[in-house]
Amino acid sequence: MSTLSCLALVASVALATTSGELETVLKQMDDSAAKFRTTEASFTWTQYNKVIDDVTETQEGKIYFRRAGDETQMAAEIMQPSMKLVIFSDGKIQIYQPRLDQVDIYDAGAHREEFESFLVLGFGGSGKDMLRSFDVKYEGTEKIDGIETAKLDLTPKSEKVRQHFDHILLWIDPQKGLSLQQKLFETSGDYRLAKYSGIQLNQKISEDKFKLKISGKTKTLTH
């Protein structure tokens, strides 16, 4: 057998192995999605700017997900550096800033699936859902906080989404089918690193977490 033939054989075996491992991870996500009801976790979101080659902002808080019919809803309580509440439900994103007593409402409208794919990515979605929105590559395993995770590289299929995000790295806990870490790369070269810890799966979450506590004086802006 020639050297070229040997290399081709090794490459084909490696490709088949990688394909099989990806299929296993996606199947585990399918199984977890079928049982998914709620998730809550602590998070750290770090924004990196390529131009200045440094971190521009770090946000910390708690995040909640729940299945509501065919929709996965999300609520985030950002506690640091300043209080902010973000809720995604019924195809809308609401951002409340208590310091300003102001709510900004964004209607996802025709782009609802695109918003969902990013806001709830890695939490409650199935492998089949992921393959509908992304081209997925298996990048091996990596330990995150002592847990052996499957590292996936996602490229958005939507051209509109690719105008904002070049690709996304996900570190999936295969036992829970949930994302422990995410890295979203913007086309500018900037990226956001999201880390999740203290994850609780299918525990009861108060309805209040998905409702804004505002008054008649709260300023509301619709975009």
Residue pairs with C-beta under 8 A, 6 or more apart in sequence:
1 9
18 138
19 138
21 138
21 150
22 136
22 137
22 138
22 152
24 174
25 127
25 138
25 150
25 152
25 172
25 174
26 127
26 128
26 130
26 131
26 136
27 127
28 127
28 174
28 175
28 177
29 125
29 126
29 127
29 130
29 172
29 177
30 126
30 127
30 128
30 177
31 177
32 176
32 177
32 178
33 124
33 125
33 126
33 127
33 129
33 177
34 126
35 202
36 67
36 124
36 177
36 201
36 202
37 66
37 67
37 202
38 64
38 65
38 66
38 67
38 201
38 202
38 203
38 204
38 205
39 64
39 65
39 66
39 123
39 124
39 178
39 199
39 200
39 201
39 202
40 62
40 63
40 64
40 65
40 199
40 200
40 203
40 205
41 62
41 63
41 196
41 197
41 198
41 199
41 200
42 60
42 61
42 62
42 63
42 196
42 197
42 198
43 59
43 60
43 61
43 62
43 63
43 76
43 194
43 195
43 196
43 197
44 58
44 59
44 60
44 194
44 195
45 58
45 59
45 60
45 192
45 193
45 194
46 55
46 57
46 58
46 59
46 192
46 193
46 194
46 195
47 55
47 56
47 57
47 58
47 190
47 191
47 192
48 54
48 55
48 56
48 190
48 191
48 192
48 193
49 55
49 56
49 190
50 188
50 189
50 190
57 81
58 80
58 81
59 78
59 80
59 81
59 84
60 78
60 79
60 80
61 76
61 77
61 78
61 79
61 80
62 76
62 77
62 79
63 74
63 75
63 76
63 77
63 196
64 74
64 75
64 76
64 205
64 209
64 210
65 72
65 73
65 74
65 120
65 123
65 124
66 72
66 73
66 205
66 210
67 73
67 124
68 89
71 89
71 90
71 116
72 116
72 120
72 123
72 124
72 125
73 87
73 88
73 89
73 120
73 210
74 86
74 87
74 88
74 89
74 119
74 120
74 123
75 85
75 86
75 87
75 88
75 89
75 209
75 210
76 85
76 86
76 87
77 83
77 85
77 209
78 84
78 85
78 86
82 97
82 99
83 97
83 98
83 99
84 95
84 96
84 97
84 98
85 94
85 95
85 96
85 98
85 212
86 93
86 94
86 95
86 96
87 93
87 94
87 96
87 210
87 211
87 212
88 94
88 115
88 116
88 119
88 120
89 210
91 107
91 108
91 109
91 112
91 115
92 105
92 106
92 107
92 108
93 105
93 106
93 108
93 115
93 119
94 103
94 104
94 105
94 106
94 212
95 103
95 104
95 105
95 106
96 102
96 103
96 212
96 214
96 218
97 103
97 104
100 219
101 214
101 215
101 217
101 218
101 219
102 218
102 219
102 220
102 221
103 212
103 214
103 218
103 219
103 220
103 221
104 221
104 223
105 220
105 221
105 222
105 223
106 223
107 222
107 223
108 114
108 115
108 116
111 160
113 133
114 133
114 158
114 160
114 161
117 125
117 133
117 134
117 156
117 161
118 161
118 165
118 184
121 168
121 170
121 179
121 182
122 170
122 172
122 178
122 179
122 182
123 178
123 179
130 136
130 154
132 157
133 156
133 157
133 158
134 154
134 155
134 156
134 157
134 168
135 154
135 155
135 157
136 152
136 153
136 154
137 152
137 153
137 154
137 155
138 150
138 151
138 152
139 151
139 152
139 153
139 169
140 150
140 151
141 148
141 149
141 150
141 151
142 148
142 149
142 151
142 171
143 149
144 171
144 173
144 180
144 181
144 195
145 180
145 197
147 173
147 180
148 174
149 171
149 172
149 173
149 174
149 180
149 181
150 171
150 172
150 174
151 169
151 170
151 171
151 172
152 169
152 170
152 171
152 172
153 167
153 168
153 169
154 167
154 168
154 169
154 170
155 162
155 166
155 167
156 162
156 165
156 167
156 168
162 187
163 187
164 186
164 187
165 184
165 185
165 186
165 187
166 185
166 186
166 187
167 185
168 182
168 183
168 184
168 185
169 181
169 182
169 183
169 185
170 179
170 181
170 182
171 179
171 180
171 181
171 182
172 178
172 179
172 180
173 179
173 180
173 199
176 199
176 201
178 196
178 199
178 201
179 196
180 195
180 196
180 197
180 199
181 193
181 194
181 195
181 196
182 192
182 193
182 194
183 191
183 192
183 193
183 194
184 191
184 192
184 194
185 191
186 192
